Amino acid sequence: MVALDVPTVAPRLAGRMRLVLVVLLVAQFMLAVDFSILNVALPVIGRGLGFSTGGLQWIATAFALAAAGFTLFFGRVADLVGRRRIFLGGMAVLGAASLAGGLATGPETLMAARVAQGLATAAVTPAGLSLLTSAFPEGPLRDRALGLNGALMSAGFTTGAVLGGVLTDLLSWRWAFFINVPVALAVLLVAPVVLRESRPADRPRLDVPGAITVTGGLLALVYGLTAAGERGWTDAVTLGALAAAAVLLTAFVLVERRAAAPLVPVRVLKRRTVVWGNLAGLVAFATETSLVFLMTLHLQEVLGFSPLAAGLSFGVLGAGTVLGGLLAPRFIGRFSARTALIAGGALQAAATLALVDPSYGVLLAATFAGGVGNMLAIVGFMVTATSGLPDAEQGMATGIATMTQQIGITLGTPVMSAVVVTGTTLPAGLGRAVLVNAAVVLAGVLAAALFLRKPRQQEGR
């Protein structure tokens, strides 16, 4: 009997699903913008509010600590009490914190606003992603939604860097905060009508010991990574924080083995897709964000560009990530998420190698190509790390993925900074760091190729 190839019709987004997607993408884009929008404005904020030189970096660090430290906790809480409820509550806090930050008249108020923004990000990001993954069935529709989410997220990082400089130059640094308020209000008006509540019918008790150990461990880890960038990897504060992180995260794993209702079940931590998918995501975020840092130094310190001109140059990177996000779902549908991780990482590594002492033209072309590859890898990571888990655990899965994203963003720059200072000159140090960056990407590609080779259907069950 001859089998006939019957053409399949690609599933389409229905009217309500489009609205759900738009609401969640707008929220995720705003959160991505918020990560980078203040970077250019930091010196101006310091002069305006009287921050010391040493205290200025805490405007960014306070946000990163709260956002990374509490993301897994809020991701699991969203599974238990309702993702829509956590999403809306986090958006309300984000809007209020942004208003308070824009109106701040002293360092204390601004720092409190940044911590609140970080906590809101830790709540909204995993809740929004789990609403997205539970609203779209596993397969082409979810892949498409995650591709769009990844494209806008990366575009948001680039947009934030450019928008922060433009708003600070034309209006005031306060508008880097105020711009969030109308967006948050719009989401809060539309989301209750569009989004349906998503939570399991049987809600277990919250694993308090697990929540305390993992949150403390993540806070210590992010603080240690931040301290490494400022004080060096051999400083006592850095080593103490990283040691505390190792102890607390080890304690978390031991707690989860014995907990009746664990924050993250051990069977999930044993899943190859979760472990190696998140490792690939960590590499993708750490290498690309730190590469932007390296190329910023190259543009300003080697080629003599102004900060605004350097920021605008990364518009090609944003275009590449958007294109990569649009291509990723089709690529995954035709091949696989594993293939997207490998192909995207290989393209990113090749583009990174071209950035050893590049001319301006080569820099633009390579960052565009690297953006395409990086977004293929990121969408492949998100699909891999959230696939095969029931809807009741999507908040946990997206919480882990969000935690990976936050740590990757925090980890990359201090590591590459440490490599840069080993060079005899700045161009030599930058070239060495770019080579290390490419090597790390290739190591991630190799790990994905080896350990995601034969996924097992019943793994971890």
VORO-488235 format. One record per atom (N, C-alpha, C, CB): residue in three letters; x, y, z. Coordinates in steps of 0.1 Angstrom, whole numbers, plus 5000, padded with zeros to 4 digits. Glycine has a CB too. Example, Ala and Ser with C-alpha at 12.3 -4.5 7.8 and 13.67 -1.06 7.14 Angstrom:
BEGIN
Ala513249435078Ala512349555078Ala513249675078Ala511349555090Ser512849785071Ser513749895071Ser512950005079Ser514149945057
This chain:
BEGIN
Met500949885000Met500050005000Met500950125000Met499050005012Val500650214991Val501450334990Val500950454999Val501550384975Ala501850505007Ala501450615015Ala501450745008Ala502350625028Leu500450825009Leu500450955002Leu500751065012Leu499050974996Asp501551155007Asp501851275015Asp500751375014Asp503151345010Val500051395026Val498951485026Val499451615032Val497751435035Pro499351725025Pro499751855030Pro499051895042Pro499651965019Thr499851935052Thr499251985065Thr499052135065Thr500051935077Val497952175071Val497752325072Val498352375085Val496252355071Ala499152465084Ala499752525096Ala498652585105Ala500852625093Pro498752555118Pro497752615127Pro497852765128Pro497852555141Arg496652825129Arg496652975129Arg496153025143Arg495753025118Leu496653145146Leu496153205159Leu494753255157Leu497153315163Ala493853215166Ala492553265167Ala492453405172Ala491553175175Gly491353465171Gly491253605176Gly491653635190Gly489853655174Arg491053555199Arg491453565214Arg492853535216Arg490453485222Met493353435210Met494753395212Met495753505207Met495153265204Arg495353575197Arg496153695193Arg496253795203Arg495653745179Leu495053825210Leu495053925220Leu495853885232Leu493553955225Val495753755236Val496553705247Val498053725244Val496253555249Leu498453685231Leu499853705227Leu500253845228Leu500053645213Val499453935223Val499854085223Val500054135237Val498754165215Val499154105246Val499254155260Val500454095266Val497954105268Leu500753965265Leu501953915271Leu503253965265Leu501853765270Leu503253975251Leu504454025245Leu504754175248Leu504254015230Val503754255250Val503954395254Val504554395268Val502554475254Ala504054315277Ala504554315290Ala506054265290Ala503754225299Gln506354155283Gln507754105283Gln508654205276Gln507753975275Phe508154275266Phe509054375259Phe509354485269Phe508354435246Met508354535276Met508654645286Met509654595297Met507254685293Leu509554475301Leu510454425311Leu511854415305Leu510054285316Ala511954375293Ala513354375287Ala513954515285Ala513254305273Val513054605281Val513554745280Val514054795294Val512354845275Asp513354755304Asp513654805318Asp515054755322Asp512554755328Phe515454645317Phe516854595321Phe517954685317Phe517054455315Ser517854755306Ser518954825300Ser518754975299Ser519354775287Ile517455025302Ile517155165299Ile517955265308Ile515755185300Leu518355215320Leu518955315329Leu520555315327Leu518655275343Asn521055215320Asn522555205319Asn523255335315Asn522955095310Val522655395304Val523255515299Val523055635308Val522655545285Ala521955625315Ala521555745324Ala522155745338Ala520055745326Leu522955635341Leu523455625355Leu524355745359Leu524255505356Pro525255795351Pro526055915356Pro525156035358Pro527155945345Val524156055350Val523256175352Val522456155364Val522356185339Ile521956035367Ile521256015379Ile522056035391Ile520655865379Gly523355985391Gly524256005402Gly524456155405Gly525555935399Arg524656235395Arg524856375397Arg523556445403Arg525356445385Gly522456395398Gly521156465401Gly520756435415Gly520156425392Leu520956305420Leu520456265433Leu521556245444Leu519756135432Gly522856275440Gly523856275450Gly524356135453Gly523456335462Phe524356045444Phe524955915446Phe526555925446Phe524555805435Ser527155845455Ser528655835454Ser529055755442Ser529155775467Thr530255765438Thr530755685427Thr530655535430Thr532155715424Gly530955495442Gly530855355445Gly529355305446Gly531455325458Gly528455405450Gly527055365452Gly526255355439Gly526455455462Leu526855415429Leu526055425416Leu525755295410Leu526855515406Gln526655205411Gln526455065405Gln525354995411Gln527754985405Trp524955035424Trp523854965431Trp522554995425Trp523855005445Ile522455095416Ile521155115409Ile520855005400Ile521155255401Ala521854945394Ala521654835385Ala521754705393Ala522754825374Thr522654695403Thr522754575411Thr521554535419Thr523954585420Ala520954645425Ala519754615433Ala518654555425Ala519254745440Phe518454605413Phe517454545404Phe517754405400Phe517354635391Ala519054375397Ala519454245393Ala519354145404Ala520954245388Leu519654185417Leu519554095428Leu518154055430Leu520054165441Ala517154145430Ala515754115432Ala515254035421Ala514954245434Ala515554075409Ala514954005397Ala515453865396Ala515354085384Ala516753835398Ala517253705397Ala516953615409Ala518753705394Gly517053675421Gly516953605433Gly515553545436Gly517353685445Phe514553615432Phe513153575435Phe512453515423Phe512453695440Thr513053505412Thr512253465400Thr511753315401Thr513153475388Leu512553225406Leu512153085408Leu511053075418Leu513352995412Phe511153155429Phe510153155440Phe508853195434Phe510553245451Phe508853315427Phe507553365422Phe506953275411Phe507753505416Gly507853215403Gly507453115393Gly506653005399Gly508553065385Arg507052955410Arg506352845417Arg505052895424Arg507252775427Val505153015430Val503953075436Val502853095426Val504353205443Ala503253135414Ala502253155403Ala501553025400Ala502953205391Asp502252915401Asp501652775398Asp500652755409Asp502752665398Leu500852795421Leu500052765433Leu498852855435Leu500852755445Val499052985433Val497953075436Val497353135424Val498453195445Gly497953115412Gly497353165400Gly498253255392Gly496053245403Arg498553215380Arg499553295372Arg498953435368Arg499953215359Arg497653435365Arg497053565361Arg497153665373Arg495653545356Arg496853605385Arg496853695397Arg498253755399Arg496453615409Ile499353665398Ile500653715401Ile501053805390Ile501653595401Phe500653775377Phe501053865366Phe500454005368Phe500453805353Leu499154015371Leu498554145373Leu499154215385Leu497054125375Gly499354145396Gly499954205408Gly501354255405Gly499954105420Gly502154185398Gly503454225395Gly503454355386Gly504254115388Met502554355376Met502454475367Met502054595375Met501454445356Ala501154575385Ala500754695393Ala501954745401Ala499554655403Val502654655407Val503854695415Val504854765406Val504554575421Leu505054715393Leu506054765384Leu505654915380Leu506154685371Gly504354935378Gly503855065374Gly504055165386Gly502455065370Ala503755125398Ala503855205410Ala505355235413Ala503155145422Ala506155135412Ala507655155414Ala508255245404Ala508355015414Ser507855235391Ser508355325381Ser507955465384Ser507855275367Leu506755485388Leu506355625391Leu507155675403Leu504855625395Ala507355595413Ala508155635425Ala509555665421Ala508055525436Gly510155585412Gly511555605408Gly511655735400Gly511955495399Gly510655765391Gly510655895384Gly510556015392Gly509655885373Leu509856005404Leu509656115413Leu510656125424Leu508256105419Ala511556035424Ala512556025435Ala513356155437Ala513455905433Thr513556195449Thr514356315452Thr515656275460Thr513556415460Gly515856145463Gly517056105470Gly517455965467Gly516856125485Pro518655925470Pro519055785467Pro518255675473Pro520555765471Glu517755705485Glu516955595492Glu515755565485Glu516655635507Thr514955665481Thr513755635473Thr513955565460Thr512955775471Leu515055615453Leu515355555440Leu515755405442Leu516455625433Met516555375452Met516955235454Met515755145458Met518055235466Ala514855205466Ala513655125470Ala512855095457Ala512855205480Ala512755195448Ala511955175436Ala512655075427Ala511855315428Arg513955075426Arg514654975418Arg514454825424Arg516155005417Val514554815437Val514254685443Val512854635440Val514554685458Ala511854735441Ala510454695438Ala510354655423Ala509554815441Gln511054735414Gln510954695400Gln511554555398Gln511754805391Gly512654525405Gly513254395403Gly512354285408Gly514554385411Leu511654305419Leu510654205425Leu509554185415Leu510154245439Ala509054305409Ala507954295400Ala508354215387Ala507454435396Thr509554235383Thr510154165371Thr510254015375Thr511454215367Ala510653975387Ala510753835391Ala509353775391Ala511353825405Ala508353855394Ala506953795394Ala506353785380Ala506053875403Val506453895372Val505753905360Val506453815349Val505754055355Thr507753805349Thr508353735338Thr508053585337Thr509853745339Pro508153505348Pro507753365348Pro506253345347Pro508353295360Ala505453435353Ala504053425353Ala503553455338Ala503353525362Gly504153555332Gly503753585318Gly504153465309Gly504353715313Leu505353415310Leu505853305302Leu504953175304Leu507253275304Ser504653155316Ser503753035319Ser502353055314Ser503752995334Leu501853175315Leu500553205308Leu500653175293Leu500053345311Leu501753215287Leu501953195273Leu502053045269Leu503153265268Thr502852975277Thr503052835274Thr501852745276Thr504252775281Ser501052785287Ser499852715289Ser498652755280Ser499452725304Ala498752875275Ala497652915265Ala497852855252Ala497653065265Phe499052825248Phe499352775234Phe499852625236Phe500452855227Pro499152535229Pro499552395230Pro500952365225Pro498552305222Glu501552265231Glu502952235227Glu502952195212Glu503452115235Gly503852255205Gly503952235190Gly504152365183Gly502652165185Pro503752375170Pro503952495162Pro503452625168Pro503352475148Leu502252625174Leu501752745179Leu502552805191Leu500252725184Arg502952705200Arg503752755211Arg505152795206Arg503952635222Asp505752725197Asp507052765191Asp506952905185Asp507452655181Arg505852925178Arg505753065172Arg505653165183Arg504553065163Ala504853145193Ala504653235204Ala505953265211Ala503653195214Leu506753155214Leu508053175220Leu509053245211Leu508553035225Gly508953215198Gly509853285189Gly509553435189Gly509653235175Leu508353475189Leu507953625189Leu508453675203Leu506453645187Asn508153605213Asn508553655227Asn510053675227Asn508153555237Gly510853575222Gly512253595223Gly512753705214Gly512953465218Ala512153725202Ala512553835194Ala512353975200Ala511753835180Leu511153985206Leu510854115213Leu511654135225Leu509354125216Met511954025232Met512754035244Met514154095241Met512853905252Ser514754035231Ser516154075227Ser516054215221Ser516753985217Ala515054245213Ala514854375208Ala514654475219Ala513654385198Gly514054435230Gly513754525241Gly515054565248Gly512854455251Phe516054465249Phe517354505255Phe518054615247Phe518254375256Thr518054595234Thr518654695225Thr517854825225Thr518754645211Thr516554815225Thr515754935225Thr515955015238Thr514254905224Gly516154945249Gly516355015262Gly517555095262Gly516354905273Ala518655035256Ala519955105256Ala519855235248Ala521055015251Val519155225236Val519055345228Val518055445234Val518555305214Leu516955395239Leu515855475244Leu516355555256Leu514655395247Gly517155485265Gly517655545277Gly518555675273Gly518455455285Gly519355655263Gly520155775259Gly519355885253Gly521255725249Val518355845245Val517555955238Val516756025248Val516655885228Leu516055955258Leu515256015268Leu516056105277Leu514455915276Thr517256055281Thr518056135290Thr518556265283Thr519256055294Asp518956255270Asp519456365263Asp518356475260Asp520056325250Leu517156425256Leu516056515251Leu515156565263Leu515256445241Leu514956475272Leu513956515283Leu514656505297Leu512756415283Ser514656395303Ser515256385316Ser515456235319Ser514456455327Trp516356195328Trp516556055332Trp515256005338Trp517656045341Arg514456095344Arg513156045350Arg512255985340Arg512456165357Trp512356015328Trp511455955318Trp511855805315Trp511456035305Ala513055765319Ala513355625318Ala512555545328Ala514855605321Phe512055605338Phe511155545348Phe509655565343Phe511255595362Phe509355695340Phe507955725337Phe507355655325Phe507855875334Ile508255615315Ile507755555303Ile507055415306Ile508855525293Asn507355355317Asn506755235321Asn505355245326Asn507555165332Val504955365331Val503655385338Val502555365328Val503655525344Pro502455435317Pro501355425308Pro501255275302Pro501355525297Val502355215300Val502355075294Val501754985305Val503755035290Ala502254995317Ala501654915328Ala500154935329Ala502354945341Leu499755055329Leu498255085330Leu497555025319Leu498055235330Ala498055035306Ala497354975295Ala497254815297Ala498055005282Val498254755301Val498254615303Val497254575314Val499654555307Leu497254655325Leu496354625336Leu494854645332Leu496654715348Leu494654735322Leu493254755318Leu492754635308Leu493154885310Val493654595300Val493254495290Val493454345295Val494154505277Ala494454325303Ala494754185307Ala493654115314Ala496054185315Pro492954175324Pro491854105331Pro490754055322Pro491254195341Val490554125310Val489554085301Val490053975292Val489054205293Val491253975288Val491853885278Val492353755285Val492953945271Leu493053765296Leu493753645302Leu492853565311Leu494953695309Arg492953445310Arg492153355319Arg493153305330Arg491553235311Glu492553275342Glu493353225353Glu493853085349Glu492553225366Ser495053065354Ser495652935351Ser496452885363Ser496752945339Arg495852775369Arg496452715381Arg495952575383Arg496252805394Pro496652495390Pro496152355391Pro495052355401Pro497352265397Ala494152255399Ala492952245408Ala493352195422Ala491952135402Asp494352115423Asp494852065436Asp496152145439Asp495151915436Arg496052235448Arg497252325451Arg497952275464Arg496752465453Pro499252225462Pro499952185474Pro500452305482Pro501152095470Arg500952275494Arg501552385502Arg502852425496Arg501752335517Leu503252555499Leu504452605494Leu505652545502Leu504452765495Asp506652505495Asp507852455501Asp508752565507Asp508652365491Val508452605519Val509152725525Val510652705527Val508552755539Pro511152585532Pro512552575533Pro513252575519Pro512952435540Gly512552515509Gly513152525496Gly513152665490Gly512352435486Ala512152735493Ala512052875488Ala513152965495Ala510652935491Ile513352945508Ile514353025515Ile515752985510Ile514252995530Thr516052855508Thr517452825504Thr517752865490Thr517652675506Val516752845481Val517052875467Val517153025465Val516052815457Thr516253105472Thr516253245470Thr517553305476Thr515053315477Gly517953255488Gly519153305494Gly520353265486Gly519353245508Gly520353145480Gly521453105472Gly521653185459Gly521352955468Leu520453215453Leu520553295441Leu520953445444Leu519153295434Leu520453495455Leu520853635459Leu522453635461Leu520153675472Ala522953535468Ala524353525470Ala525153505457Ala524753415480Leu524653425448Leu525253405435Leu525353535427Leu524553295428Val524253605426Val524253725418Val525053835424Val522753775416Tyr525053845438Tyr525853935444Tyr527353905442Tyr525553945460Gly527753775443Gly529053735441Gly529553765427Gly529253585444Leu528753745417Leu529053765403Leu529253915401Leu528053715394Thr528353995407Thr528554145406Thr529754195413Thr527254215412Ala530054135425Ala531254175432Ala532554145424Ala531254115446Ala532454025417Ala533653985409Ala533954085399Ala533353845403Gly532954145393Gly533254245382Gly533854375388Gly531954285375Glu533554405401Glu534054525407Glu535354505415Glu532954585416Arg535454395422Arg536554375432Arg537554275427Arg535954335445Gly537154185417Gly537954085412Gly537553945418Gly539454105416Trp537953845411Trp537553705415Trp538153655428Trp537753615404Thr539253715432Thr539953665444Thr539653745456Thr541453665441Asp538853845455Asp538453935466Asp537653845477Asp537654055462Ala537853885489Ala537253805500Ala535753815499Ala537753855514Val535153935496Val533753945495Val533153855484Val533354095492Thr533853865472Thr533453775461Thr533453625465Thr534353805449Leu534553585470Leu534653445474Leu533653405485Leu536053415479Gly533453495494Gly532453465505Gly531053445499Gly532553575515Ala530653545490Ala529353535485Ala529153405476Ala529053665476Leu530153375468Leu530053255460Leu530053125468Leu531253255449Ala530853125479Ala530853015488Ala529452995494Ala531953025498Ala528853105499Ala527553105505Ala526553055495Ala527153245510Ala526653095482Ala525753055472Ala525852905470Ala526053125458Ala527052845470Ala527252705468Ala526652625479Ala528752675467Val526852675492Val526252605503Val524752605503Val526752665516Leu524152725500Leu522652735500Leu522052655489Leu522252885500Leu522652665477Leu522052585466Leu522252435467Leu522752635453Thr523352395474Thr523452255477Thr522352215487Thr524852225483Ala522152295497Ala521152275507Ala519752265501Ala521152385518Phe519552355491Phe518252345483Phe518052215477Phe518252455473Val519052155470Val518852025464Val518551915474Val520151985456Leu519251925486Leu518951825496Leu517551845502Leu520051845508Val517151965504Val515751995509Val514751935499Val515552145511Glu514951955486Glu513951915476Glu513851765476Glu514351965462Arg514951695479Arg514851545479Arg513951485490Arg516251485481Arg513751565500Arg512951515512Arg511551585513Arg513751535524Ala511351695506Ala510151775507Ala508951695502Ala510251915500Ala507851705509Ala506551645504Ala506051705492Ala505551635515Ala506151845491Ala505651915480Ala506852015476Ala504351995483Pro507851965469Pro509052045466Pro508752165457Pro510151955460Leu509552265459Leu509452385450Leu509852345436Leu510452495455Val510852265434Val511252205422Val511452055424Val512552275415Pro510551965420Pro510751825422Pro512051775416Pro509551745415Val512751685423Val513951625418Val513851565405Val514551525428Arg512651505402Arg512551435389Arg512651535377Arg511151365388Val512251665380Val512351775370Val513851805368Val511451895374Leu514551815379Leu515951855379Leu516751745372Leu516551875393Lys516251615371Lys516851515364Lys516551505349Lys516551385371Arg515651585345Arg515251575331Arg516351635322Arg513951655328Arg516751565312Arg517851605303Arg517451735296Arg518251505293Thr516251755292Thr515851875285Thr515951995294Thr514451855280Val515551975307Val515652085316Val517052125319Val514952055330Val517852025323Val519252055326Val520052115315Val519951925332Trp520152035304Trp520952075293Trp520352195284Trp521251965284Gly519052195284Gly518352315278Gly518752445285Gly516852295277Asn518652445298Asn518952565306Asn520452595305Asn518552545320Leu521252495305Leu522752525303Leu523052595290Leu523552395304Ala522352545279Ala522552615266Ala521952755267Ala521752535255Gly520852775274Gly520352905275Gly521252995283Gly518952905282Leu521852945294Leu522853025301Leu523953075293Leu523352935313Val524452985284Val525553015275Val525153125265Val526052895268Ala523953105260Ala523453205250Ala523353345256Ala522153155244Phe522753355268Phe522553485274Phe523853545279Phe521553475285Ala524753465285Ala525953515290Ala526953565279Ala526653405299Thr526953495268Thr527953525258Thr527453645250Thr528153415249Glu526253655246Glu525753765238Glu525753895245Glu524353735232Thr525253895258Thr525154025265Thr526654075268Thr524454005279Ser527553985272Ser528854025274Ser529554065261Ser529653915281Leu529154015250Leu529754055237Leu529354205234Leu529353965226Val528154235238Val527754375236Val528654465244Val526254395240Phe528954425257Phe529854505265Phe531254515259Phe530054435279Leu531754405253Leu533054415247Leu533054505235Leu533554275243Met532054495226Met531954575215Met531754725218Met530854525205Thr531054745229Thr530854885233Thr532254945237Thr529954895246Leu533054875244Leu534454915247Leu535154945234Leu535154815256His535054855224His535754865211His535354985204His535554745203Leu534055015204Leu533555125196Leu533955265203Leu531955125195Gln533855265216Gln534155395223Gln535655415226Gln533355405236Glu536355315230Glu537655325235Glu538755305223Glu538055235246Val538355225213Val539255195202Val538955285190Val539255045199Leu537655285186Leu537255355174Leu536855505177Leu536155285167Gly536655535190Gly536355675194Gly534955725192Gly537255765186Phe533955635192Phe532555665191Phe532055725204Phe531755545187Ser531055815202Ser530355865214Ser529455755220Ser529455995210Pro528955775232Pro528055675238Pro526755655230Pro527655705252Leu526155765225Leu524955755217Leu525155685204Leu524355895215Ala526255725197Ala526555655184Ala526855505186Ala527855725178Ala527555475197Ala527755335200Ala526455255202Ala528755315212Gly525555325210Gly524255255213Gly523455235200Gly523455345222Leu523455335191Leu522755325179Leu523355225170Leu522655465172Ser524655195171Ser525255095162Ser524654955165Ser526755095164Phe524254935177Phe523654805181Phe522254785176Phe523754785196Gly521754885169Gly520454865162Gly520454745153Gly520054985155Val521654715146Val521754605137Val521654475145Val523054605129Leu522154475157Leu521954355166Leu520554325169Leu522754375179Gly519754435172Gly518354425175Gly517554375162Gly517754555179Ala517954425151Ala517354375138Ala517654225136Ala517854455126Gly518854185139Gly519254045138Gly518453955147Gly520654025140Thr518253995160Thr517553915169Thr516053905166Thr517653975184Val515454015160Val514054005156Val513953905145Val513554155152Leu514853915135Leu514753825124Leu514953675129Leu515853855113Gly515853655138Gly516053525143Gly514853475151Gly517253525153Gly514153565158Gly512953525165Gly511853485155Gly512553625174Leu511753555144Leu510753525134Leu511053395127Leu510553635124Leu512353365124Leu512653245117Leu512653125126Leu514053265111Ala512953135139Ala513053025148Ala511952925148Ala513353075162Pro510652975149Pro509552875149Pro509552785137Pro508252945151Arg509752845125Arg509752765113Arg510952665112Arg509752855100Phe512052715117Phe513252625117Phe512952515127Phe514452715122Ile512452535139Ile512152435148Ile511152335143Ile511752485162Gly510052395136Gly509052305131Gly509552215120Gly507952385125Arg510552265112Arg511152175101Arg512152085106Arg511652265090Phe512952125116Phe514052045121Phe513751995136Phe515352115120Ser514252075146Ser513952045160Ser514552155168Ser514551905164Ala514052165181Ala514652265190Ala516152235192Ala513852265203Arg516552115193Arg517952075195Arg518752125183Arg518151925196Thr518252115171Thr518952155159Thr519052315159Thr518252115146Ala518052375164Ala518052525165Ala519152565175Ala516652585169Leu519252495186Leu520352525196Leu521652515189Leu520252435208Ile521852405182Ile523252375176Ile523552475165Ile523252235171Ala522552485155Ala522752575144Ala522952725148Ala521652565133Gly522052765157Gly522152905162Gly523452935169Gly520952935171Gly523852835178Gly525152855185Gly526352855175Gly525352745195Ala526252775165Ala527352765155Ala527452895148Ala527152655145Leu526352955144Leu526353085137Leu526753195146Leu524953115131Gln526353195158Gln526853295168Gln528353285170Gln526053275181Ala528853165171Ala530253145173Ala531053195162Ala530652995176Ala530653165149Ala531353215137Ala531353365137Ala530753155125Ala530153425140Ala530053575139Ala530953635150Ala528653615141Thr531053565162Thr531853625173Thr533353615169Thr531653535185Leu533753515162Leu535153505158Leu535553615149Leu535453375151Ala534553665141Ala534853775131Ala535053905139Ala533753785121Leu534753915152Leu534854035159Leu536154055167Leu533654045169Val537153975163Val538454005169Val539154115161Val539353875168Asp539154235168Asp539754355162Asp539054395149Asp541254345160Pro537654415149Pro536954435137Pro536954575132Pro535554385138Ser536854595119Ser536454735114Ser535054755117Ser536754745099Tyr534554885115Tyr533154915118Tyr532154835109Tyr532955065116Gly532554825097Gly531654745088Gly531554605091Gly532154755073Val532654535095Val532654395099Val531854385112Val534054345101Leu532054485121Leu531254475134Leu529754475131Leu531654595143Leu529254565122Leu527854565120Leu527354435114Leu527554685110Ala528054385104Ala527654255098Ala527654145107Ala528554235085Ala528754135115Ala528954015124Ala527954025136Ala530354015130Thr527654145141Thr526654155152Thr525254125147Thr526654295159Phe524954155134Phe523654115129Phe523553965128Phe523454185115Ala524553905122Ala524553755120Ala524553685134Ala525753705112Gly525353745143Gly525353685156Gly523953695163Gly526453745165Gly523253805161Gly521953825167Gly520953725162Gly521453965164Val521053695149Val520153585143Val520453455150Val520353575128Gly521753415150Gly522153285156Gly521753285171Gly523653265154Asn522053385178Asn521753385193Asn520253375195Asn522253515199Met519353435187Met517953415189Met517453275185Met517253525182Leu518053215175Leu517753075172Leu518052995184Leu518553025160Ala519153015190Ala519552935202Ala518652965214Ala520952965206Ile518253085216Ile517453125228Ile516053065226Ile517353275229Val515453075214Val514153015213Val514152865214Val513553055199Gly515252805208Gly515452655210Gly515552615224Gly516752615202Phe516252705232Phe516352675247Phe515052685254Phe517352775253Met514252785250Met512952805257Met512052685254Met512252935253Val511952645241Val511152535237Val511652405244Val511152515222Thr512952385244Thr513452265250Thr513252255265Thr514952255248Ala513452365272Ala513352365287Ala511952365292Ala514052495292Thr510952395284Thr509552395288Thr508752285282Thr508852525285Ser509252205273Ser508552095267Ser508451975275Ser509152065253Gly507351895274Gly507251775281Gly506751775295Gly508551695280Leu506551905300Leu506051915314Leu504551955313Leu506852025321Pro503751915323Pro502351945323Pro502152095326Pro501651865334Asp500952135322Asp500552285324Asp500752325339Asp499152305320Ala500452235348Ala500552265362Ala501952295367Ala500052145371Glu502952265359Glu504352285363Glu505052385353Glu505152165362Gln504252455345Gln504852555335Gln505352675342Gln503752595325Gly504752715353Gly505352825361Gly506652795366Gly504352865372Met506852675372Met508152635376Met509152625365Met508052495383Ala508752565354Ala509652555342Ala510052685337Ala508952475331Thr509152785335Thr509452915331Thr510252995341Thr508252985326Gly509952965354Gly510753025365Gly512252985364Gly510152985378Ile512452855361Ile513852805360Ile514452875348Ile513852655359Ala513752885337Ala514252945324Ala514553085326Ala513252925313Thr513653155333Thr513853305336Thr515053325345Thr512653365343Met515253235355Met516353235364Met517653225356Met516353135375Thr517653125347Thr518853105338Thr519153235330Thr518552995328Gln518153295325Gln518253425317Gln518953525326Gln516953475312Gln518453545338Gln518953655347Gln520353625351Gln518053665360Ile520653505354Ile522053465358Ile523053485346Ile522153325364Gly522553445335Gly523453455323Gly523753605320Gly522753395311Ile522753685321Ile522953835319Ile523953885329Ile521653905319Thr523853845342Thr524753885352Thr526153835351Thr524153855366Leu526253705347Leu527453635347Leu528453675336Leu527253485346Gly527953705324Gly528753725313Gly529753845314Gly527953745301Thr529353955318Thr530154075318Thr531354065328Thr529354195321Pro531154025341Pro532254015349Pro533353915345Pro531853985363Val532853805339Val533853705334Val534653765322Val533053575329Met533953835313Met534753885302Met535554005306Met533753935291Ser535154085316Ser535954195321Ser537254135327Ser535154265332Ala537154025334Ala538353965339Ala539353915329Ala538053845348Val538753875317Val539653835306Val540353955299Val538853755296Val539554065298Val540054185291Val541254235298Val538954295291Val541254235312Val542354305319Val543654215319Val541954325334Thr543554095313Thr544754015312Thr545654055299Thr544453865310Gly545054135291Gly545754175279Gly546754295282Gly544854225268Thr547854295275Thr548854405277Thr548254545273Thr550154375269Thr547354545263Thr546754665259Thr545254635258Thr547254715245Leu544454745257Leu542954725256Leu542554645244Leu542254855257Pro543054675232Pro542754595220Pro543154445221Pro543354655208Ala544254425227Ala544754285229Ala543754215239Ala546154285234Gly543454285250Gly542554225260Gly541154195254Gly542354305272Leu540654285246Leu539354265239Leu539354155230Leu538954395232Gly540454135222Gly540554025212Gly540653895220Gly541854045204Arg541353885231Arg541353765239Arg539953725244Arg542453775250Ala539253835249Ala537953805255Ala536953755244Ala537453935261Val537053815232Val536253775221Val536453625218Val536453855209Leu537753585218Leu538053445215Leu537553355226Leu539553425214Val537653395239Val537053315250Val535553305248Val537453375263Asn534953415244Asn533453415242Asn533053315232Asn533053565238Ala533753315221Ala533453225210Ala533653075214Ala534253255197Ala534753055222Ala534952915227Ala533852865236Ala536352915234Val533352955245Val532252925254Val530952885246Val531953035264Val530752965235Val529552935227Val529752795220Val529453045216Leu530952765215Leu531152635209Leu531052525219Leu532552635203Ala531452545232Ala531352445242Ala529852415245Ala531952485255Gly528952525244Gly527552505246Gly526952425234Gly526852635247Val527452455222Val526952385211Val527252235212Val527652435198Leu528552205216Leu528952065218Leu528151995228Leu530452055221Ala527852065239Ala527052005250Ala525651965245Ala526952095262Ala525052065238Ala523652035232Ala523651925222Ala523152165225Ala524751915214Ala524851805204Ala524951675211Ala525951835195Leu525751665222Leu525951535228Leu524851495238Leu527251545236Phe524351585246Phe523451545257Phe522051565254Phe523851625269Leu521651625243Leu520251635239Leu520051545227Leu519851785236Arg520951445225Arg520851375212Arg519651275212Arg522151295211Lys519351205223Lys518351105223Lys517351135234Lys518950965224Pro516451235232Pro515451255242Pro514551135245Pro514551385238Arg514251115258Arg513451005261Arg512051055265Arg514050925273Gln511050985259Gln509651035261Gln509251025276Gln508750945253Gln509650925283Gln509250915297Gln510250965307Gln508850765299Glu511151035303Glu512251085311Glu511751155323Glu513251165304Gly512251125335Gly511951195347Gly510551165353Gly511951335345Arg509751075346Arg508451045351Arg508450925360Arg507451025339
